[in-house]
Amino acid sequence: TYFDGWTLGLKVNTYDQLRELIIADQMKEKAPYDLREHFLDEWSTINSPIELAKKFEDYEDVRRTIKPKQFKSFAKESSNNHKYFRGQEHFHLGNNGNEKKYFQSKRTVYDKRIKQLTCSYYKGPGHYAVDCTKRRKDSKNYKSSSSPVQICSRISKERIKTRKITIGNKTFEALIDTGSSVTLIREDVSKGIIEQSKLSRDIVVLSGLGKYEVKTKGSFQREIELDGEKYSVTWHVVPTPYLEFQAVIGSDILEQAFVGFDKKGVYFRKREDKVWFMHTQVYEARIEDEIEVKHVTNPRIRKELSELINNYIPKKTETTNVSMRIILKDDVPVYQPARRLSFPENQAVNKQIDEWLDQGIVRQSSSEYASPIVLVKKKDGTARLCVDYRKLNRKLVKDRFPLPLIEDVFYKLQDAKVYSTLDLKNGFFHVEVNEDCKHFTSFVVPDGQFEFNKVPFGLSTSPSVFQRYVYSIFRELMRKGLVMIYMDDLIIPAKDEDEGIEKLKKVFEVASKYGLEIKFKKCQFLRRKVEFLGHVVENGTVRPSVAKTIAVKKFPVPTTVKQVQSFLGLTGYFRKFIPAYSKIAKPLSDLIRSDNPFVFEQPQIEAFEKTQEITN
């Protein structure tokens, strides 16, 4: 018949095989696109629902291993749909009740296949432990007032990261799973390490091990050695049927060690010499900055410093009345058209603007004012979006708040022996622009017009406004000599580490109140030598930084007036450190006068070489 011919073409011999093929086809249809891409080479050859379900599991295990789960199951639960459970996840297969029977009944034509299944809970045939009714009943008998501890779901054996662990004379394999809140060990493994009667009654309830909550048997403390370092670990004992691996090392070890992965496997690094500043988001935590603290000699102070850094949160419970007011000399709008950008440049600009929009830094604008943008290359090769406010700056009435003299800042450091420096993140963006002035900050790009809610870089009054802002926050601490500030750079001088940590606590407390974000990667804590504002500060003395002297040493022989100006600008930084600097550099400074021709001969060469020599 036609139907027989059709089924023959599908390579099926029975109605059961046809039903299996249809179910697999439905599962494929509901699979996410990225899952199909993952198994692209073999996708068309998978016709078994069981095999397909296993692929679904494997794929989700890969995603879960790479990044903690941030997505729901492949299909949402509905009262009209049935589910096929396998391991942790469920998959919807349609409305047909026979399909449910196909997967869950123990009396179908698949009896042979079902008999091969073995329950690891009570060792019976015909089902997995996850579907065991006896296990379900036992699980309901667990009663605890404790809140469940969330651990990550089971991981595919093919893609797991494990390490051999030795406790006493017992060696076993442990899964490294930083998604687990606690460290676990299987009951049968623990019996070779400690008598069960000696377990602490520290009972926790675990979720994530199959479909049910599991109560631990207790816990014990043991020291383990990883990569030559010893760690004290609390092991929570889990009933044997509920844990596939012999042990699971959880995120609690992150308090003592950094856990990394490479091609060779898992490695551990002792954390006592570094503070790992954690940036936490929903479902994930990543290491943002590492800060050296091993130079702090006092263990108590080193611990306090680590806690101070790790616990810092910009809470912003207080605000200042400082905002940017823009006053112009006349009412004639400044307008310039958008500059042309290449396609990659335009993409980079749009990406930056989207981020600013999300963060509330800018908003869309219809202002009669508009300044163009310029892309400035950074050291890493990427581009920074800047607004060219030069025409607007000519019309601005200056903000008269004074910027401190660098010499005055350094003078106040002469009695200190220990220093800490802080770098504020997104400095100007901490300060609001007055609502009536935002339209002046408008800028245009090929794809639109925007204006700043926060103080932008490029306006000539921005530095003074920001200085006024940070002074208003730290005024009391500055009067007491606890902190010195130049723009977004702060330095905290102290006589010793004890005084230094106490001053840091007070500065952090104030910074947190006002919601100041700190760029920890660029900070230095309780050091006897620090770099600050391009200078090296040590033992109450100040000298030029090595980077500046290297730049002078490597400067090529000038061939134009502009290059001479650049060289003098660079070496002028050393003026206060070099006696008779003006006399030495005079043959060069004479060249930049408009009435003098450019002649770079022996007097100029000698002045150039002498200046290079005395600055190194």
C-alpha positions in Angstrom: 0.0 0.0 0.0 0.9 3.6 -0.2 1.3 3.8 3.6 3.6 0.8 3.6 5.7 2.4 0.8 5.9 5.6 2.8 7.0 3.8 6.0 9.6 1.8 4.0 11.0 5.0 2.7 11.4 6.2 6.3 13.3 3.0 7.1 10.9 1.9 9.8 9.6 -1.7 10.2 7.0 -1.3 12.9 4.4 1.2 14.1 6.5 1.6 17.3 9.5 2.6 15.3 7.3 5.1 13.3 6.0 6.5 16.6 9.6 6.8 17.9 10.6 8.7 14.7 7.6 11.1 15.0 8.4 11.8 18.7 12.1 12.5 17.8 11.0 14.8 15.0 8.8 16.8 17.5 11.7 17.1 19.9 14.0 18.3 17.1 11.4 20.9 16.1 11.3 22.3 19.7 15.1 22.3 20.1 16.8 25.7 20.4 18.8 26.9 17.3 22.1 26.9 19.1 21.6 23.2 20.2 21.0 22.2 16.6 24.2 24.1 15.6 26.1 22.2 18.3 25.2 18.8 16.8 25.0 20.0 13.2 27.2 17.2 11.8 25.0 14.4 13.3 21.6 16.1 13.7 19.9 14.5 10.7 21.0 11.0 11.8 19.6 11.1 15.3 16.1 9.5 15.1 15.8 7.9 18.6 14.0 10.0 21.3 16.3 8.5 24.0 19.4 9.3 22.1 18.1 12.8 21.3 17.2 13.4 25.0 20.8 12.3 25.9 22.1 14.9 23.4 19.9 17.6 25.0 21.4 16.6 28.4 25.0 16.7 27.1 24.5 20.0 25.5 23.1 21.6 28.6 25.9 20.1 30.7 28.4 21.9 28.4 26.6 25.2 28.8 26.4 24.6 32.6 30.1 23.8 32.8 31.1 26.9 30.9 28.7 29.3 32.7 26.3 28.8 35.5 22.8 28.3 34.3 21.0 31.5 33.2 18.2 29.9 31.2 15.0 27.9 31.8 14.3 24.4 30.5 14.1 23.9 26.8 10.2 24.0 26.9 7.9 25.6 29.5 5.6 23.4 31.5 2.0 23.4 30.5 -1.0 21.6 31.9 -1.7 20.3 28.3 1.7 18.9 27.8 3.4 15.8 29.1 7.0 15.6 30.2 9.8 13.1 29.7 12.2 13.1 32.6 15.8 12.1 32.2 18.3 13.2 34.8 17.7 16.8 35.8 15.8 18.3 32.8 12.4 17.6 31.3 11.4 17.8 27.6 7.9 18.3 26.3 6.7 15.9 23.6 3.2 16.9 22.8 -0.4 16.2 23.8 -0.6 12.5 23.0 -1.2 10.4 26.1 0.4 7.4 24.3 3.6 9.3 24.1 3.7 9.7 27.9 3.0 6.0 28.2 5.9 5.3 25.8 8.4 7.0 28.2 7.0 6.2 31.6 5.2 2.9 31.4 7.1 -0.2 32.3 4.9 -2.4 30.2 5.5 -1.5 26.6 7.2 -3.1 23.7 10.4 -1.6 25.2 10.5 -3.9 28.2 13.9 -5.2 27.1 15.4 -1.7 27.1 13.7 -0.9 30.4 15.1 -4.0 32.1 18.6 -2.7 31.4 18.0 0.3 33.6 19.2 0.0 37.2 18.2 2.1 40.2 21.3 3.1 42.1 19.2 3.9 45.2 17.9 0.4 46.1 19.7 -1.6 43.3 16.4 -2.7 41.6 15.9 -3.0 37.8 13.5 -1.1 35.5 14.2 2.6 36.3 16.7 5.2 37.4 17.1 6.4 40.9 15.7 9.8 39.9 12.3 8.1 39.3 12.5 5.7 42.3 9.3 5.9 44.3 11.1 4.5 47.4 13.6 7.4 47.2 10.8 9.9 46.8 9.2 8.5 49.9 12.4 8.7 51.9 13.1 12.2 50.7 9.7 13.4 52.0 10.7 12.0 55.4 13.5 14.6 55.7 12.4 17.5 57.8 14.6 20.4 58.5 14.2 24.1 59.4 17.4 24.9 57.4 17.1 26.7 54.1 18.2 24.6 51.1 21.8 25.1 49.9 21.8 25.5 46.1 24.4 23.6 44.3 24.9 23.3 40.6 23.3 20.5 38.6 25.0 17.3 37.4 27.7 17.7 34.8 28.4 15.4 31.9 31.3 13.0 32.6 32.8 13.8 29.2 33.4 17.4 30.0 34.0 17.5 33.8 37.0 19.0 35.6 38.2 16.7 38.4 41.2 16.4 40.7 42.6 13.5 42.8 42.3 14.4 46.5 44.1 12.7 49.3 43.0 12.8 53.0 45.1 10.6 55.2 45.6 7.4 53.3 42.4 7.8 51.3 42.6 9.0 47.7 39.5 9.8 45.7 38.3 11.8 42.6 36.6 15.1 43.3 34.6 17.3 40.9 35.6 20.9 40.9 32.3 22.8 40.9 32.3 26.4 41.9 28.6 26.5 41.3 28.1 24.5 44.5 27.8 26.5 47.6 29.5 23.8 49.8 32.0 21.0 49.5 30.5 17.6 49.5 31.7 14.0 49.9 29.8 10.8 49.3 28.9 8.8 52.4 30.7 5.6 51.3 33.9 7.5 50.7 33.7 9.4 54.0 33.6 6.1 55.9 37.2 5.5 55.0 38.2 8.8 56.5 36.1 9.3 59.7 33.8 7.3 61.9 30.2 8.3 61.2 29.5 8.7 64.9 32.1 11.5 65.0 30.5 13.6 62.3 29.4 17.1 63.3 25.7 17.6 63.5 26.0 20.5 61.0 23.1 19.4 58.8 22.3 21.2 55.6 19.6 20.6 53.0 20.8 20.5 49.4 18.8 21.2 46.3 20.0 20.5 42.8 20.8 16.8 43.3 18.0 15.4 41.1 14.4 16.4 41.6 14.4 16.3 45.4 16.0 18.1 48.3 18.6 16.0 50.1 19.6 16.3 53.8 23.3 15.7 54.6 24.4 13.2 57.2 26.7 15.7 58.9 30.1 17.3 58.3 33.8 17.1 59.3 36.9 19.2 58.9 40.0 17.9 57.1 43.0 19.5 55.6 43.9 18.7 51.9 46.9 19.5 49.8 46.4 21.0 46.3 49.3 22.0 44.1 51.7 22.2 47.0 49.5 24.3 49.2 47.3 23.1 52.2 43.7 24.1 52.7 41.3 23.5 55.5 38.0 22.3 54.2 34.6 21.5 55.7 33.2 18.3 54.1 29.5 17.7 54.1 28.6 14.0 53.9 25.9 13.2 51.3 24.0 9.8 51.2 25.7 7.6 48.6 22.7 7.3 46.1 22.5 11.1 45.7 26.0 11.9 44.6 27.4 10.6 41.4 30.9 11.7 42.1 33.0 10.7 45.0 33.3 14.3 46.1 32.5 17.8 45.0 34.7 20.8 45.8 32.5 23.8 46.0 32.8 27.6 46.0 33.6 27.7 49.7 37.2 27.0 48.9 37.3 30.3 46.9 37.8 32.0 50.3 41.3 30.4 50.4 42.3 29.7 46.8 41.8 30.8 43.2 40.6 28.0 41.0 41.6 28.0 37.3 41.2 25.8 34.3 43.6 25.2 31.5 44.3 22.5 28.9 46.0 20.4 31.5 43.1 20.5 33.9 42.3 22.3 37.1 44.9 24.3 39.1 44.7 26.0 42.5 46.6 29.1 43.7 46.8 30.2 47.3 44.9 33.4 48.0 46.8 34.7 51.0 49.1 36.8 48.8 46.4 38.4 46.7 43.0 39.8 47.2 40.6 38.8 44.4 38.0 41.5 44.1 34.8 39.8 43.1 32.2 41.4 40.9 28.9 39.6 41.5 25.9 39.4 39.2 22.8 37.2 39.2 23.8 33.6 38.6 27.5 34.3 38.1 30.6 35.7 39.8 33.8 36.6 38.0 37.2 37.8 39.1 37.5 41.4 38.2 40.8 42.6 39.7 43.6 41.1 41.6 45.4 43.2 44.2 48.7 42.3 45.8 48.7 42.4 49.6 51.7 40.1 50.4 53.9 43.2 51.1 51.8 43.9 54.2 53.9 42.5 57.0 51.3 42.3 59.8 49.0 39.3 59.2 46.2 41.0 61.1 46.4 44.1 59.0 46.7 42.0 55.8 43.5 40.2 56.7 41.7 43.5 57.5 42.9 45.0 54.2 41.6 42.0 52.2 38.2 42.2 53.9 38.0 45.9 53.4 38.7 45.5 49.6 36.4 42.5 49.1 33.5 44.0 51.1 33.5 47.4 49.4 30.2 48.3 47.9 29.3 51.8 46.5 26.0 52.2 48.4 25.2 55.8 47.6 23.1 56.6 50.7 24.1 60.2 50.6 24.4 62.9 47.8 26.0 66.3 47.4 24.4 69.4 46.0 27.2 69.8 43.4 26.2 69.7 39.8 27.5 71.2 36.6 26.1 74.6 35.6 27.1 75.8 32.1 27.2 79.5 31.5 27.9 80.9 28.0 29.1 84.3 27.0 26.3 84.7 24.4 23.2 82.9 23.2 24.3 82.0 19.7 24.1 78.2 19.4 27.3 76.2 18.5 26.5 73.7 15.8 28.8 71.4 13.8 27.7 68.5 11.6 28.6 64.9 12.4 31.9 63.7 11.0 32.1 60.7 8.7 33.1 57.4 10.2 34.1 54.1 8.7 31.8 51.2 9.2 33.9 49.6 12.0 34.2 53.0 13.7 30.5 53.6 13.5 29.8 50.2 15.0 32.2 51.0 17.9 30.6 54.5 18.4 27.0 53.0 18.5 28.1 50.3 21.0 29.6 52.9 23.3 26.5 55.1 23.1 24.2 52.1 23.8 26.2 51.5 26.9 25.9 55.1 28.0 22.2 55.1 27.3 21.8 51.9 29.5 23.8 53.5 32.3 21.9 56.8 32.1 25.0 58.7 31.2 23.5 60.2 28.0 20.0 60.6 26.6 18.6 61.4 23.2 18.6 65.1 22.3 17.0 67.6 20.0 19.1 70.5 21.1 20.0 73.4 18.8 23.6 72.9 20.1 25.7 70.1 18.6 29.4 69.2 18.8 31.1 66.5 16.7 32.9 63.5 18.1 36.4 62.3 17.7 37.8 58.8 18.2 41.1 58.7 20.2 43.2 55.5 20.0 44.1 54.0 23.4 47.3 52.1 24.2 45.5 48.7 23.7 44.5 49.7 20.1 40.8 50.3 20.9 39.2 53.7 20.4 37.8 56.1 23.0 34.8 58.2 22.1 35.5 61.9 22.9 33.4 65.0 22.0 35.2 67.9 20.4 33.9 70.8 22.5 36.6 73.2 21.3 34.1 75.7 19.7 31.8 75.5 22.7 34.7 75.9 25.1 35.5 79.4 23.6 32.1 80.6 24.8 32.2 79.0 28.3 32.4 81.1 31.4 35.1 79.4 33.5 34.3 77.7 36.8 36.5 79.4 39.4 37.0 76.4 41.7 40.8 76.1 42.0 42.7 72.9 41.1 45.3 72.1 43.7 49.0 72.6 42.9 50.8 69.2 42.6 53.7 70.6 44.6 51.4 71.4 47.5 50.0 67.8 47.5 53.5 66.3 47.6 54.6 68.7 50.3 52.0 67.2 52.6 53.4 63.7 52.1 56.9 64.4 53.5 56.3 63.0 57.0 54.7 59.7 55.8 56.3 56.3 55.4 53.3 54.2 54.1 51.0 55.2 51.3 47.8 54.1 49.7 46.5 55.4 46.4 42.9 55.2 45.0 41.7 55.7 41.5 38.1 56.6 41.0 36.3 54.8 38.2 34.4 56.9 35.6 35.4 60.0 37.5 33.4 62.8 35.8 30.4 60.5 35.3 29.8 60.6 39.1 28.5 64.2 38.8 25.1 65.3 37.4 24.7 68.0 34.8 22.1 70.7 35.8 18.9 69.9 33.9 18.7 73.4 32.3 22.3 72.9 30.9 22.2 69.4 29.4 21.3 70.7 25.9 24.6 72.5 25.8 26.5 69.2 26.0 24.7 67.8 22.9 26.8 65.9 20.4 26.1 64.3 17.0 27.1 61.1 15.3 26.0 59.7 12.0 23.2 57.8 13.6 21.7 60.4 15.9 22.0 63.2 18.5 22.5 62.8 22.2 23.3 64.9 25.3 24.9 64.2 28.6 23.2 63.6 32.0 26.6 63.3 33.6 29.6 65.6 33.3 31.4 64.9 30.0 35.1 64.8 29.3 36.2 67.6 27.0 34.5 70.6 28.5 37.0 73.1 29.9 35.0 73.5 33.1 34.7 69.7 33.8 37.9 69.4 35.9 37.0 72.2 38.2 33.4 70.9 38.6 34.7 67.4 39.5 37.3 68.8 41.9 34.5 70.7 43.6 32.5 67.5 43.8 35.2 65.3 45.4 36.2 68.1 47.8 32.6 68.3 49.0 32.6 64.6 49.8 36.0 64.4 51.5 36.3 67.9 53.0 36.4 66.7 56.6 38.9 64.0 56.0 41.1 66.4 54.0 41.1 69.0 56.8 42.3 66.3 59.1 45.1 65.3 56.7 43.7 61.8 56.2 43.6 62.1 52.4 44.9 64.3 49.6 43.1 64.6 46.3 43.9 65.7 42.8 41.0 65.1 40.4 40.1 61.4 40.5 43.4 60.4 42.2 43.5 60.0 46.0 46.5 59.4 48.2 46.3 58.4 51.9 49.6 59.0 53.7 50.4 57.3 57.1 53.3 56.7 59.5 52.9 53.0 59.6 50.5 50.1 58.5 48.3 50.5 61.6 47.6 54.1 60.9 47.3 53.4 57.2 44.6 50.7 57.6 42.6 52.9 60.0 42.7 55.9 57.5 41.7 53.6 54.7 38.6 52.4 56.6 37.5 56.0 57.0 38.1 56.9 53.4 36.3 53.7 52.2 33.3 54.5 54.5 32.9 57.9 53.0 33.4 56.8 49.4 30.8 54.0 49.9 28.2 56.5 51.3 28.5 58.7 48.2 28.5 55.7 45.8 32.0 56.3 44.4 33.2 53.4 42.2 36.9 52.5 42.7 39.2 51.2 39.9 40.9 48.6 42.2 43.2 47.4 39.4 45.0 50.8 39.6 45.1 51.1 43.3 48.0 50.6 45.7 47.6 49.7 49.3 49.8 50.3 52.3 53.0 50.5 50.3 56.3 52.2 51.2 56.8 53.3 47.5 54.0 54.3 45.2 53.5 56.1 41.9 51.2 59.1 42.1 50.6 61.8 39.5 53.6 60.6 37.4 56.0 60.7 40.4 57.5 58.1 42.7 56.8 58.8 46.3 59.0 57.0 48.9 60.1 57.8 52.4 58.7 61.3 52.2 60.6 62.1 49.0 59.4 62.7 45.5 61.2 61.9 42.2 60.1 61.5 38.5 58.6 58.2 37.5 60.7 55.8 35.4 58.2 55.9 32.6 58.7 59.6 32.2 62.5 59.3 32.1 62.3 56.4 29.5 60.1 58.5 27.3 62.7 61.3 27.3 65.6 58.9 26.7 63.8 57.3 23.7 62.7 60.6 22.1 64.1 60.9 18.6 66.2 63.9 17.4 63.6 66.6 16.5 63.4 67.6 12.8 60.5 70.1 13.0 59.4 72.9 15.4 56.4 70.8 16.4 58.7 68.0 17.6 60.8 70.4 19.5 57.7 71.7 21.3 56.8 68.1 22.2 60.2 67.4 23.6 60.2 70.6 25.7 56.7 69.8 26.9 57.9 66.3 28.0 61.1 67.5 29.7 59.4 70.6 31.2 57.9 68.0 33.6 61.4 67.7 35.2 62.0 71.4 35.6 61.5 71.4 39.3 64.1 68.5 39.7 66.8 70.0 37.4 68.8 73.1 38.4 69.3 75.6 35.6 66.9 73.7 33.3 66.0 76.9 31.4 69.6 77.7 30.6 70.4 74.1 29.4 67.3 74.0 27.2 67.6 77.6 25.8 69.0 76.6 22.4 65.9 74.5 21.9 63.3 76.9 23.3 64.7 79.6 21.0 63.7 77.4 18.0 60.0 77.6 18.8 59.9 81.4 18.5 58.0 82.5 15.4 60.7 84.9 14.3 63.5 82.3 14.3 64.2 79.9 11.4 64.5 76.2 12.2 68.2 75.3 12.4 69.1 72.2 14.3 72.9 72.3 14.5 75.6 71.7 17.1 74.3 74.0 19.9 70.8 72.5 19.6 72.2 68.9 19.4 74.2 69.5 22.6 71.2 71.0 24.4 69.0 68.0 23.3 71.6 65.4 24.4 72.3 67.2 27.7 68.6 67.4 28.6 68.3 63.7 27.9 71.3 63.0 30.1 70.3 65.0 33.1 66.7 63.6 33.1 67.9 60.0 33.3 
